[in-house]
């Protein structure tokens, strides 16, 4: 069974480690390349769903989180 780790950085993006498929803001299916991918969680990125660092400018606040997802 494969595992995907999703970490929410304190006051920052969601980091996906491993390969994952998700649907972007336009409804298109995207697959990560297997490297770390940063996804926006502040809602201010101009490159959604990816983080562009906008959370720093808007003083985004969030607690760190971690999800471990088992994929069969």
Secondary structure, 3 states (H helix, E strand, C coil): CEEEEEEECCCCCEEEECCCEEECCCCCEEECCCCCEEECCCCCCCCCCECCCHHHHCCCCCCCEEEEEEEC
